[in-house]
Amino acid sequence: MAIIEIIADPGTRLHLGGPGLAALRECFFPGDCQSCNRPLGGRPPALSVSVLSPGHAMARLYHPACVPPQWNDSGLIEVAPGPGTVSRSARCWLFPAAGAPGPVYLPALLVNPGFESVFLREGPDGWRPVLPEWFSAAGMLPGAAGSPLPGVRSAIDGGIASVVFPASPNPYSAPAEPVTLARARELGGFLILVSQVVDPAALSPASATPVLQRAFSAGQIISGWASLDS
């Protein structure tokens, strides 16, 4: 479940506005403090936003005692005193894509790239959350069409499915059932789904379809097809 309450200072509330803060809150999930690396726990975390360049910023969550809530547009990047590590989540399963006369089941790898760290971009409607640029640079697009992603490769290692993006610092991976891996080998790849408003590990077979349908309808999932390494 996404974090319901965060501590934001008046400057952050002014810059983001109500809609921007609500959209950002939807992207945060319980994880670890980006300073001390200990669990954020049940109390509201502090939101710290650093403007990286005009129109681009990074929002992170901390224990209030580690880093106070702030909007930092001084041009000096705030460096937390500890080695904060971003939590990620992924799930691999057979995704029921629309087809005729019935659904076509595709091997899918759903990724949330960061629970406590979110990029922001300023646009006509103000500051809004955006996914890391390496996803759009690879050719991922909103919706479930799954257009081919040149240069992006998926792999199967034992019972683990993974995908590597050229500009991403780390691969994304998840365990998969044998039937899912067999389907991936049959089709030669995986449908890659990326969203920051869904915790893949929290989805069950019963909840996955309605949760993803809502996210697709809101334009909060991007997708692409990553071919298997030969």
KEBASE-546057 format. One line per 2 residues: number of its first residue (from 1); for each residue y, z, x of N, C-alpha, C, CB. Coordinates in Angstrom, 2 decimals. Glycine has a CB too. Layout:
BEGIN
NUM = Y/Z/X/Y/Z/X/Y/Z/X/Y/Z/X ~ ...
//
This chain:
BEGIN
1 = -1.19/0.00/0.84/0.00/0.00/0.00/1.25/0.00/0.88/0.00/1.22/-0.95 ~ 2.24/-0.80/0.50/3.48/-0.86/1.26/4.20/0.48/1.19/4.38/-1.99/0.74
3 = 5.00/0.76/2.24/5.77/1.99/2.27/6.83/1.96/1.17/6.43/2.19/3.66 ~ 6.91/3.02/0.40/7.81/3.06/-0.75/9.22/3.47/-0.34/7.27/4.01/-1.80
5 = 9.32/4.42/0.60/10.62/4.96/0.95/10.83/4.93/2.46/10.77/6.39/0.43 ~ 11.98/4.48/2.90/12.37/4.51/4.30/13.77/5.10/4.40/12.30/3.09/4.94
7 = 14.09/5.65/5.56/15.41/6.23/5.79/16.28/5.18/6.47/15.31/7.53/6.65 ~ 17.32/4.75/5.80/18.25/3.76/6.35/19.64/4.36/6.40/18.24/2.44/5.49
9 = 20.37/4.10/7.49/21.72/4.64/7.61/22.69/3.79/6.77/22.16/4.67/9.10 ~ 23.91/4.28/6.53/24.86/3.53/5.70/25.15/2.12/6.22/26.15/4.29/5.59
11 = 25.20/1.95/7.55/25.47/0.62/8.10/24.37/-0.38/7.77/25.64/0.70/9.60 ~ 23.12/0.08/7.85/21.99/-0.79/7.51/22.01/-1.15/6.03/20.66/-0.12/7.87
13 = 22.28/-0.16/5.19/22.34/-0.42/3.75/23.46/-1.41/3.42/22.55/0.89/2.97 ~ 24.58/-1.30/4.14/25.69/-2.22/3.91/25.33/-3.64/4.32/26.93/-1.75/4.67
15 = 24.70/-3.79/5.49/24.38/-5.13/5.98/23.27/-5.79/5.18/23.98/-5.06/7.44 ~ 22.25/-5.02/4.80/21.11/-5.60/4.09/21.37/-5.74/2.59/19.87/-4.76/4.32
17 = 22.12/-4.81/2.03/22.29/-4.80/0.59/21.00/-4.37/-0.11/22.73/-6.18/0.09 ~ 21.08/-4.14/-1.38/19.91/-3.71/-2.13/18.75/-4.69/-2.09/20.29/-3.47/-3.54
19 = 18.99/-5.99/-2.36/17.89/-6.95/-2.34/17.25/-7.11/-0.97/18.37/-8.29/-2.82 ~ 18.08/-7.11/0.08/17.54/-7.26/1.43/16.70/-6.07/1.83/18.66/-7.45/2.42
21 = 17.16/-4.86/1.50/16.41/-3.66/1.83/15.10/-3.61/1.04/17.25/-2.41/1.55 ~ 15.13/-4.03/-0.22/13.91/-4.04/-1.04/12.90/-5.04/-0.48/14.24/-4.39/-2.50
23 = 13.38/-6.22/-0.07/12.48/-7.23/0.50/11.88/-6.75/1.80/13.22/-8.56/0.72 ~ 12.67/-6.06/2.61/12.17/-5.53/3.88/11.16/-4.42/3.65/13.32/-5.03/4.74
25 = 11.44/-3.53/2.72/10.53/-2.43/2.43/9.15/-2.95/2.01/11.11/-1.54/1.33 ~ 9.13/-4.07/1.31/7.87/-4.65/0.85/6.99/-5.10/2.02/8.14/-5.83/-0.07
27 = 7.60/-5.31/3.19/6.86/-5.80/4.35/6.31/-4.69/5.24/7.74/-6.68/5.18 ~ 6.71/-3.45/5.00/6.29/-2.35/5.85/5.08/-1.64/5.25/7.44/-1.35/6.04
29 = 4.09/-1.35/6.13/2.90/-0.62/5.74/2.72/0.59/6.67/1.64/-1.54/5.77 ~ 2.03/1.63/6.20/1.83/2.79/7.06/1.12/2.41/8.37/1.02/3.87/6.32
31 = 1.74/2.76/9.45/1.18/2.45/10.77/1.61/3.51/11.75/1.61/1.05/11.25 ~ 2.06/3.06/12.93/2.42/3.99/13.99/3.91/3.89/14.32/1.59/3.72/15.24
33 = 4.47/5.01/14.75/5.85/5.04/15.23/5.98/4.08/16.41/6.27/6.48/15.65 ~ 7.03/3.28/16.41/7.22/2.29/17.46/7.84/2.88/18.73/8.10/1.18/16.96
35 = 7.84/4.21/18.80/8.24/4.90/20.03/7.07/5.70/20.60/9.44/5.81/19.76 ~ 6.60/6.69/19.84/5.56/7.58/20.38/4.15/7.09/20.13/5.72/8.96/19.78
37 = 3.99/6.09/19.26/2.69/5.49/18.96/1.78/6.41/18.14/1.99/5.12/20.26 ~ 2.30/7.50/17.62/1.51/8.34/16.74/1.71/7.88/15.30/1.90/9.84/16.90
39 = 0.76/8.17/14.40/0.89/7.73/13.01/2.21/8.19/12.40/-0.27/8.26/12.17 ~ 2.79/7.32/11.59/4.05/7.67/10.93/3.88/8.82/9.96/4.61/6.46/10.21
41 = 2.69/8.99/9.40/2.43/10.10/8.50/2.98/9.87/7.12/3.01/11.36/9.07 ~ 3.03/10.95/6.34/3.41/10.81/4.94/4.89/10.91/4.66/2.72/11.83/4.15
43 = 5.70/11.30/5.66/7.13/11.41/5.43/7.82/10.07/5.64/7.73/12.47/6.35 ~ 8.96/9.84/4.97/9.66/8.56/5.13/10.04/8.31/6.59/10.92/8.52/4.24
45 = 9.75/7.12/7.11/10.12/6.79/8.48/11.57/6.33/8.57/9.20/5.71/9.04 ~ 12.10/6.33/9.79/13.46/5.87/10.04/13.45/4.38/10.34/14.10/6.65/11.21
47 = 14.39/3.65/9.75/14.53/2.21/9.97/15.61/1.96/11.01/14.87/1.48/8.64 ~ 15.22/1.28/12.09/16.18/0.90/13.14/16.20/-0.61/13.23/15.80/1.54/14.52
49 = 17.38/-1.20/13.10/17.54/-2.65/13.14/18.39/-3.02/14.36/18.18/-3.19/11.82 ~ 17.86/-3.92/15.19/18.60/-4.42/16.34/18.89/-5.90/16.15/17.82/-4.18/17.66
51 = 20.15/-6.29/16.21/20.53/-7.70/16.12/20.24/-8.34/17.48/22.06/-7.86/15.73 ~ 19.35/-9.32/17.50/18.92/-9.97/18.74/19.89/-11.06/19.17/17.53/-10.54/18.58
53 = 20.40/-11.79/18.19/21.36/-12.87/18.41/22.02/-13.13/17.06/20.66/-14.18/19.00 ~ 23.11/-13.90/17.00/23.75/-14.13/15.70/22.75/-14.64/14.66/24.90/-15.13/15.86
55 = 22.61/-13.90/13.56/21.73/-14.30/12.47/20.28/-13.94/12.65/21.82/-15.74/12.28 ~ 19.92/-13.27/13.77/18.52/-12.89/14.01/18.45/-11.42/14.41/17.88/-13.79/15.11
57 = 17.51/-10.69/13.81/17.39/-9.26/14.09/15.93/-8.84/14.01/18.25/-8.44/13.10 ~ 15.67/-7.64/14.53/14.34/-7.04/14.47/14.46/-5.67/13.83/13.70/-6.94/15.88
59 = 13.63/-5.41/12.82/13.59/-4.12/12.14/12.29/-3.40/12.51/13.70/-4.30/10.59 ~ 12.42/-2.13/12.90/11.26/-1.34/13.31/11.30/0.03/12.65/11.20/-1.20/14.85
61 = 10.11/0.63/12.53/9.99/1.96/11.94/9.65/3.00/13.01/8.92/1.96/10.83 ~ 10.26/4.18/12.88/10.06/5.26/13.83/9.99/6.59/13.08/11.19/5.29/14.89
63 = 9.44/7.61/13.76/9.68/8.97/13.30/11.17/9.25/13.46/8.81/10.01/14.11 ~ 11.81/9.88/12.48/13.24/10.18/12.63/13.56/10.99/13.87/13.73/10.91/11.41
65 = 12.61/11.82/14.33/12.85/12.63/15.53/12.75/11.79/16.81/11.87/13.79/15.58 ~ 12.10/10.63/16.73/11.94/9.77/17.91/13.13/8.82/18.07/10.64/8.96/17.82
67 = 13.46/8.10/17.01/14.61/7.18/17.00/15.30/7.33/15.65/14.16/5.68/17.26 ~ 16.59/7.58/15.63/17.28/7.77/14.35/17.49/6.45/13.61/18.63/8.45/14.57
69 = 17.69/6.50/12.31/18.00/5.26/11.58/19.34/4.70/12.05/18.03/5.53/10.05 ~ 19.39/3.38/12.23/20.61/2.78/12.76/20.61/1.27/12.56/20.76/3.11/14.25
71 = 21.82/0.71/12.59/22.04/-0.74/12.66/22.73/-0.99/14.00/22.90/-1.28/11.42 ~ 22.03/-1.64/14.92/22.53/-1.85/16.27/22.94/-3.31/16.46/21.47/-1.44/17.31
73 = 24.24/-3.57/16.39/24.74/-4.93/16.64/25.68/-4.93/17.85/25.47/-5.49/15.39 ~ 25.42/-4.01/18.78/26.28/-3.87/19.96/26.05/-4.98/20.98/26.05/-2.53/20.61
75 = 24.95/-5.73/20.82/24.59/-6.72/21.84/23.67/-6.15/22.88/25.83/-7.26/22.50 ~ 23.47/-4.84/22.88/22.54/-4.18/23.78/21.27/-3.87/23.01/23.16/-2.88/24.38
77 = 20.16/-4.41/23.47/18.90/-4.22/22.77/18.44/-2.78/22.96/17.82/-5.21/23.27 ~ 18.18/-2.12/21.85/17.72/-0.73/21.90/16.28/-0.70/22.39/17.84/-0.05/20.51
79 = 16.03/0.05/23.47/14.68/0.20/24.00/14.19/1.59/23.66/14.65/-0.05/25.54 ~ 13.12/1.66/22.89/12.58/2.96/22.50/11.99/3.65/23.72/11.52/2.82/21.39
81 = 12.01/4.98/23.73/11.52/5.71/24.90/10.02/5.66/25.10/11.94/7.12/24.81 ~ 9.28/5.20/24.12/7.82/5.17/24.25/7.26/3.77/24.09/7.20/6.09/23.23
83 = 5.93/3.62/24.32/5.28/2.30/24.32/4.78/1.90/22.94/4.12/2.29/25.30 ~ 5.66/1.75/21.97/5.23/1.43/20.62/4.40/0.16/20.54/6.43/1.29/19.74
85 = 3.32/0.23/19.75/2.44/-0.92/19.57/2.39/-1.28/18.10/1.01/-0.61/20.11 ~ 2.60/-2.54/17.80/2.63/-3.00/16.41/1.20/-3.05/15.86/3.31/-4.38/16.30
87 = 1.00/-2.48/14.68/-0.30/-2.54/14.01/-0.43/-3.88/13.29/-0.46/-1.36/13.01 ~ -1.62/-4.46/13.37/-1.90/-5.71/12.67/-3.16/-5.56/11.86/-2.03/-6.89/13.67
89 = -3.37/-6.50/10.94/-4.55/-6.44/10.10/-4.99/-7.86/9.77/-4.27/-5.62/8.80 ~ -6.30/-8.06/9.66/-6.83/-9.38/9.32/-8.13/-9.22/8.54/-7.06/-10.25/10.59
91 = -8.44/-10.24/7.73/-9.67/-10.24/6.95/-10.17/-11.67/6.85/-9.44/-9.62/5.52 ~ -11.48/-11.84/6.96/-12.08/-13.18/6.89/-13.12/-13.18/5.77/-12.73/-13.59/8.25
93 = -12.99/-14.16/4.88/-13.91/-14.25/3.74/-13.85/-15.66/3.18/-13.55/-13.19/2.64 ~ -14.65/-15.92/2.16/-14.64/-17.22/1.49/-13.57/-17.20/0.40/-16.03/-17.57/0.89
95 = -12.56/-18.03/0.58/-11.40/-18.06/-0.31/-11.62/-19.12/-1.39/-10.10/-18.35/0.47 ~ -11.50/-18.75/-2.69/-11.73/-19.73/-3.76/-10.49/-20.61/-4.00/-12.11/-19.01/-5.07
97 = -10.42/-21.72/-3.28/-9.31/-22.66/-3.46/-9.53/-23.50/-4.71/-9.15/-23.57/-2.22 ~ -8.44/-23.97/-5.27/-8.52/-24.80/-6.48/-9.23/-26.11/-6.17/-7.11/-25.08/-7.05
99 = -10.08/-26.53/-7.08/-10.80/-27.79/-6.91/-11.25/-28.31/-8.25/-11.99/-27.62/-5.97 ~ -11.96/-29.44/-8.23/-12.47/-30.03/-9.47/-13.95/-30.34/-9.29/-11.67/-31.32/-9.84
101 = -14.78/-29.90/-10.25/-14.44/-29.27/-11.54/-14.22/-27.75/-11.43/-15.54/-29.55/-12.55 ~ -14.49/-27.15/-10.27/-14.32/-25.71/-10.10/-13.79/-25.40/-8.72/-15.65/-24.98/-10.33
103 = -13.68/-24.12/-8.38/-13.12/-23.74/-7.09/-13.96/-24.23/-5.91/-12.96/-22.24/-7.01 ~ -13.28/-24.52/-4.81/-13.93/-24.87/-3.56/-13.76/-23.69/-2.62/-13.33/-26.19/-2.94
105 = -14.85/-23.19/-2.10/-14.78/-21.99/-1.27/-14.57/-22.38/0.19/-16.06/-21.15/-1.43 ~ -13.45/-21.90/0.73/-13.07/-22.22/2.10/-13.13/-20.97/2.97/-11.66/-22.83/2.14
107 = -13.58/-21.11/4.22/-13.54/-19.95/5.12/-12.09/-19.65/5.47/-14.38/-20.22/6.42 ~ -11.63/-18.47/5.14/-10.21/-18.13/5.31/-10.05/-16.91/6.20/-9.54/-17.89/3.95
109 = -9.02/-16.94/7.01/-8.63/-15.80/7.83/-7.21/-15.41/7.43/-8.73/-16.14/9.37 ~ -7.09/-14.25/6.75/-5.81/-13.75/6.28/-5.27/-12.74/7.29/-5.94/-13.10/4.86
111 = -3.99/-12.94/7.70/-3.41/-12.14/8.77/-2.10/-11.50/8.29/-3.16/-13.01/10.04 ~ -1.94/-10.22/8.58/-0.63/-9.57/8.52/-0.26/-9.25/9.96/-0.65/-8.27/7.59
113 = 0.77/-9.89/10.53/1.03/-9.76/11.97/1.78/-8.50/12.39/1.79/-10.92/12.41 ~ 2.21/-7.65/11.44/2.92/-6.47/11.88/3.25/-5.52/10.75/4.17/-6.86/12.58
115 = 2.76/-4.28/10.83/3.01/-3.29/9.79/4.36/-2.60/9.94/1.91/-2.26/9.79 ~ 4.82/-2.39/11.19/5.99/-1.56/11.43/7.13/-2.32/12.12/5.61/-0.37/12.25
117 = 6.98/-3.63/12.28/7.98/-4.42/12.99/8.13/-5.76/12.29/7.58/-4.62/14.48 ~ 9.37/-6.06/11.84/9.61/-7.25/11.03/10.87/-7.97/11.53/9.75/-6.87/9.51
119 = 10.77/-9.27/11.68/11.94/-10.07/12.03/12.81/-10.27/10.79/11.52/-11.44/12.63 ~ 14.11/-10.36/11.02/15.07/-10.63/9.95/15.91/-11.84/10.34/15.97/-9.40/9.68
121 = 16.30/-12.62/9.32/17.20/-13.75/9.54/18.29/-13.72/8.47/16.41/-15.12/9.50 ~ 19.51/-14.02/8.89/20.63/-14.03/7.96/20.83/-15.43/7.39/21.92/-13.56/8.66
123 = 20.86/-15.52/6.07/21.04/-16.79/5.39/22.07/-16.68/4.30/19.72/-17.28/4.81 ~ 22.13/-17.68/3.42/23.12/-17.67/2.33/23.03/-16.44/1.44/22.96/-18.90/1.50
125 = 21.82/-15.90/1.28/21.63/-14.73/0.43/21.66/-13.42/1.21/20.31/-14.84/-0.31 ~ 22.04/-13.48/2.49/22.08/-12.27/3.31/20.86/-12.19/4.23/22.14/-11.03/2.43
127 = 20.63/-11.00/4.74/19.50/-10.76/5.65/18.20/-10.65/4.86/19.72/-9.47/6.48 ~ 17.18/-11.41/5.32/15.88/-11.37/4.67/14.77/-11.37/5.73/15.72/-12.58/3.70
129 = 13.61/-10.77/5.40/12.48/-10.78/6.34/11.95/-12.20/6.55/11.36/-9.87/5.83 ~ 11.54/-12.48/7.76/10.89/-13.75/8.10/9.70/-13.46/9.01/11.90/-14.74/8.79
131 = 8.73/-14.34/8.97/7.57/-14.21/9.85/7.94/-14.66/11.26/6.39/-15.04/9.32 ~ 7.20/-14.20/12.27/7.45/-14.66/13.64/7.48/-16.18/13.72/6.39/-14.11/14.59
133 = 8.35/-16.70/14.58/8.60/-18.14/14.61/7.41/-18.96/15.08/9.76/-18.42/15.49 ~ 6.45/-18.32/15.78/5.32/-19.13/16.27/4.46/-19.65/15.13/4.47/-18.31/17.21
135 = 4.53/-19.06/13.95/3.76/-19.59/12.83/4.38/-20.88/12.29/3.66/-18.55/11.71 ~ 5.67/-20.87/12.02/6.33/-22.10/11.54/6.34/-23.17/12.63/7.77/-21.80/11.07
137 = 6.50/-22.76/13.90/6.49/-23.74/15.00/5.15/-24.46/15.08/6.79/-23.05/16.33 ~ 4.08/-23.77/14.66/2.74/-24.39/14.68/2.52/-25.32/13.50/1.66/-23.32/14.70
139 = 3.42/-25.30/12.51/3.29/-26.19/11.36/2.84/-25.51/10.09/2.35/-27.26/11.68 ~ 2.77/-24.18/10.06/2.36/-23.49/8.83/3.46/-23.60/7.78/2.04/-22.01/9.12
141 = 3.03/-23.76/6.52/3.95/-23.99/5.41/3.62/-23.08/4.23/3.90/-25.47/4.96 ~ 4.59/-22.79/3.37/4.30/-21.98/2.18/3.23/-22.63/1.31/5.58/-21.75/1.36
143 = 2.43/-21.79/0.65/1.40/-22.31/-0.24/0.03/-22.26/0.41/1.72/-23.72/-0.66 ~ -0.95/-22.81/-0.29/-2.34/-22.75/0.16/-2.89/-24.12/0.53/-3.21/-22.14/-0.90
145 = -2.00/-25.09/0.80/-2.47/-26.45/1.07/-3.31/-26.53/2.33/-1.30/-27.39/1.17 ~ -2.97/-25.70/3.33/-3.77/-25.70/4.55/-3.65/-26.96/5.36/-5.19/-25.47/4.22
147 = -2.44/-27.43/5.61/-2.24/-28.63/6.43/-2.73/-28.38/7.85/-0.75/-29.05/6.44 ~ -3.25/-29.43/8.53/-3.76/-29.25/9.89/-2.68/-28.72/10.83/-4.31/-30.58/10.43
149 = -3.10/-27.86/11.75/-2.19/-27.25/12.71/-2.55/-27.74/14.11/-2.26/-25.69/12.63 ~ -1.91/-28.81/14.58/-2.19/-29.30/15.93/-1.89/-28.22/16.97/-1.38/-30.57/16.22
151 = -2.80/-28.06/17.89/-2.58/-27.09/18.95/-3.03/-25.68/18.63/-1.17/-27.06/19.29 ~ -3.40/-25.42/17.37/-3.90/-24.10/16.98/-5.41/-24.19/16.85/-3.24/-23.61/15.65
153 = -6.09/-23.29/17.53/-7.55/-23.35/17.54/-8.15/-22.06/16.99/-8.07/-23.62/18.96 ~ -9.23/-22.22/16.24/-9.99/-21.06/15.79/-11.31/-21.02/16.54/-10.23/-21.11/14.25
155 = -11.96/-19.86/16.47/-13.20/-19.69/17.23/-14.10/-18.69/16.52/-12.91/-19.24/18.68 ~ -15.39/-18.78/16.83/-16.38/-17.81/16.34/-17.08/-17.24/17.56/-17.41/-18.48/15.34
157 = -17.07/-15.92/17.64/-17.74/-15.24/18.75/-18.61/-14.15/18.15/-16.72/-14.64/19.78 ~ -19.91/-14.41/18.07/-20.79/-13.48/17.39/-20.45/-13.46/15.92/-20.68/-12.08/18.00
159 = -20.11/-12.29/15.40/-19.72/-12.19/14.00/-18.23/-12.07/13.80/-20.40/-11.02/13.37 ~ -17.45/-12.51/14.78/-15.99/-12.38/14.74/-15.34/-13.76/14.66/-15.48/-11.60/15.98
161 = -14.42/-13.93/13.70/-13.60/-15.15/13.60/-12.23/-14.85/14.19/-13.49/-15.65/12.12 ~ -11.66/-15.81/14.91/-10.35/-15.58/15.51/-9.54/-16.87/15.52/-10.50/-15.03/16.94
163 = -8.23/-16.71/15.67/-7.33/-17.86/15.76/-6.28/-17.54/16.81/-6.67/-18.19/14.38 ~ -5.89/-18.55/17.58/-4.90/-18.40/18.64/-3.76/-19.36/18.39/-5.54/-18.64/20.04
165 = -2.53/-18.82/18.35/-1.33/-19.65/18.24/-0.70/-19.77/19.62/-0.31/-19.05/17.22 ~ -0.24/-20.97/20.01/0.25/-21.17/21.38/1.30/-20.17/21.83/0.81/-22.54/21.50
167 = 2.24/-19.80/20.95/3.34/-18.93/21.37/3.11/-17.46/21.04/4.62/-19.39/20.72 ~ 1.98/-17.15/20.41/1.71/-15.76/20.03/1.18/-14.99/21.23/0.70/-15.70/18.86
169 = 1.59/-13.72/21.39/1.11/-12.96/22.54/-0.36/-12.57/22.44/1.94/-11.71/22.69 ~ -0.93/-12.57/21.23/-2.31/-12.13/21.06/-3.01/-12.97/20.01/-2.37/-10.65/20.69
171 = -4.35/-13.11/20.12/-5.09/-13.76/19.03/-5.20/-12.82/17.83/-6.50/-14.17/19.51 ~ -5.53/-13.39/16.69/-5.78/-12.63/15.47/-7.26/-12.80/15.14/-4.86/-13.10/14.28
173 = -7.95/-11.70/14.82/-9.39/-11.80/14.61/-9.85/-10.80/13.56/-10.14/-11.56/15.92 ~ -11.03/-11.08/13.00/-11.61/-10.20/11.99/-13.11/-10.48/11.91/-10.94/-10.41/10.60
175 = -13.91/-9.48/11.57/-15.33/-9.73/11.35/-15.53/-10.57/10.10/-16.10/-8.41/11.23 ~ -16.64/-11.31/10.08/-16.92/-12.19/8.94/-18.40/-12.18/8.63/-16.44/-13.63/9.23
177 = -18.71/-12.37/7.35/-20.10/-12.47/6.92/-20.72/-13.77/7.43/-20.20/-12.38/5.38 ~ -22.04/-13.77/7.65/-22.70/-15.00/8.12/-22.44/-16.21/7.23/-24.18/-14.77/8.22
179 = -22.38/-16.02/5.89/-22.15/-17.15/5.00/-20.76/-17.75/5.23/-22.31/-16.72/3.52 ~ -19.78/-16.91/5.55/-18.43/-17.40/5.82/-18.40/-18.19/7.12/-17.42/-16.24/5.88
181 = -19.06/-17.67/8.15/-19.09/-18.36/9.44/-19.85/-19.68/9.34/-19.73/-17.46/10.51 ~ -20.92/-19.69/8.53/-21.68/-20.93/8.35/-20.82/-21.99/7.67/-22.95/-20.67/7.53
183 = -20.03/-21.56/6.69/-19.13/-22.50/6.00/-18.06/-23.02/6.96/-18.46/-21.82/4.78 ~ -17.56/-22.16/7.86/-16.57/-22.59/8.84/-17.17/-23.63/9.79/-16.05/-21.39/9.64
185 = -18.41/-23.42/10.20/-19.05/-24.41/11.08/-19.27/-25.72/10.33/-20.40/-23.87/11.62 ~ -19.62/-25.62/9.06/-19.84/-26.82/8.24/-18.55/-27.64/8.11/-20.36/-26.44/6.84
187 = -17.41/-26.96/7.89/-16.14/-27.65/7.67/-15.35/-27.85/8.95/-15.31/-26.87/6.68 ~ -15.77/-27.18/10.02/-15.11/-27.38/11.30/-13.82/-26.61/11.49/-14.83/-28.81/11.49
189 = -13.66/-25.47/10.78/-12.44/-24.70/10.99/-12.24/-23.63/9.94/-11.24/-25.61/11.01 ~ -11.05/-23.03/9.97/-10.69/-21.96/9.04/-9.34/-22.26/8.39/-10.65/-20.60/9.76
191 = -9.21/-21.86/7.13/-7.91/-21.83/6.47/-7.22/-20.55/6.94/-8.04/-21.88/4.90 ~ -6.07/-20.68/7.59/-5.32/-19.53/8.09/-4.22/-19.19/7.09/-4.73/-19.82/9.50
193 = -4.20/-17.95/6.63/-3.19/-17.46/5.69/-2.43/-16.31/6.37/-3.85/-16.98/4.34 ~ -1.11/-16.36/6.31/-0.30/-15.33/6.96/0.71/-14.78/5.96/0.42/-15.89/8.22
195 = 0.78/-13.45/5.88/1.73/-12.80/4.97/2.04/-11.41/5.49/1.18/-12.73/3.52 ~ 3.29/-10.97/5.31/3.65/-9.61/5.68/3.77/-8.69/4.47/4.95/-9.62/6.44
197 = 3.40/-9.17/3.29/3.45/-8.31/2.10/2.06/-7.92/1.62/4.21/-9.00/0.98 ~ 1.04/-8.28/2.39/-0.35/-7.98/2.02/-1.02/-7.30/3.21/-1.12/-9.29/1.61
199 = -1.76/-6.23/2.94/-2.61/-5.62/3.95/-4.01/-6.18/3.76/-2.60/-4.05/3.87 ~ -4.44/-7.12/4.59/-5.75/-7.75/4.38/-6.90/-6.75/4.34/-6.01/-8.76/5.47
201 = -6.84/-5.73/5.19/-7.96/-4.79/5.26/-8.10/-3.97/3.99/-7.80/-3.88/6.44 ~ -7.04/-3.86/3.21/-7.08/-3.07/1.98/-7.61/-3.85/0.79/-5.71/-2.54/1.67
203 = -7.79/-5.15/0.94/-8.24/-5.97/-0.18/-9.74/-5.82/-0.39/-7.89/-7.44/0.05 ~ -10.13/-5.84/-1.65/-11.54/-5.87/-2.02/-11.83/-7.23/-2.65/-11.90/-4.69/-3.00
205 = -13.10/-7.59/-2.80/-13.40/-8.87/-3.47/-12.76/-8.97/-4.85/-14.89/-9.05/-3.60 ~ -12.65/-7.84/-5.55/-12.07/-7.87/-6.89/-10.55/-7.97/-6.87/-12.49/-6.64/-7.66
207 = -9.91/-7.36/-5.87/-8.45/-7.32/-5.85/-7.82/-8.49/-5.11/-7.99/-6.05/-5.23 ~ -8.59/-9.17/-4.25/-8.00/-10.18/-3.37/-7.34/-11.31/-4.16/-9.07/-10.76/-2.45
209 = -8.02/-11.86/-5.15/-7.50/-13.03/-5.86/-6.18/-12.73/-6.58/-8.52/-13.54/-6.86 ~ -6.08/-11.68/-7.41/-4.79/-11.44/-8.07/-3.66/-11.07/-7.10/-4.94/-10.33/-9.09
211 = -3.97/-10.33/-6.04/-2.93/-9.97/-5.07/-2.41/-11.22/-4.38/-3.49/-8.97/-4.03 ~ -3.30/-12.09/-3.97/-2.87/-13.30/-3.27/-2.16/-14.27/-4.22/-4.08/-14.00/-2.63
213 = -2.61/-14.33/-5.46/-1.94/-15.20/-6.42/-0.47/-14.80/-6.60/-2.66/-15.16/-7.78 ~ -0.21/-13.49/-6.67/1.17/-13.01/-6.80/1.98/-13.36/-5.55/1.20/-11.48/-7.03
215 = 1.37/-13.21/-4.39/2.09/-13.51/-3.15/2.35/-15.01/-3.02/1.29/-13.01/-1.94 ~ 1.38/-15.83/-3.41/1.60/-17.29/-3.38/2.72/-17.68/-4.32/0.30/-18.05/-3.75
217 = 2.72/-17.10/-5.53/3.75/-17.44/-6.51/5.13/-17.07/-6.03/3.46/-16.75/-7.83 ~ 5.23/-16.00/-5.23/6.52/-15.55/-4.72/6.91/-16.23/-3.41/6.50/-14.05/-4.52
219 = 6.09/-17.16/-2.93/6.38/-17.84/-1.68/6.24/-16.94/-0.47/7.76/-18.41/-1.72 ~ 5.35/-15.93/-0.54/5.23/-14.94/0.52/4.00/-15.14/1.40/5.20/-13.57/-0.07
221 = 3.35/-16.29/1.28/2.21/-16.63/2.13/2.41/-18.04/2.68/0.87/-16.53/1.36 ~ 2.15/-18.20/3.98/2.12/-19.54/4.57/0.69/-19.82/5.02/3.14/-19.65/5.78
223 = 0.37/-21.10/5.15/-1.01/-21.45/5.45/-1.08/-22.67/6.37/-1.77/-21.72/4.16 ~ -2.26/-22.86/6.89/-2.55/-24.03/7.72/-4.03/-24.03/8.06/-1.69/-24.05/9.02
225 = -4.51/-25.18/8.53/-5.93/-25.31/8.87/-6.08/-25.37/10.39/-6.56/-26.58/8.22 ~ -6.88/-24.44/10.93/-7.10/-24.38/12.38/-8.53/-24.85/12.68/-6.86/-22.93/12.92
227 = -8.64/-25.92/13.41/-9.96/-26.46/13.74/-10.70/-25.55/14.71/-9.84/-27.87/14.35 ~ -12.03/-25.56/14.60/-12.87/-24.77/15.49/-12.91/-25.38/16.88/-14.28/-24.64/14.91
229 = -12.89/-24.51/17.89/-13.12/-25.00/19.24/-14.53/-25.58/19.31/-12.93/-23.86/20.29 ~ -14.63/-26.73/19.94/-15.95/-27.37/20.02/-16.77/-26.73/21.14/-15.81/-28.89/20.27
//
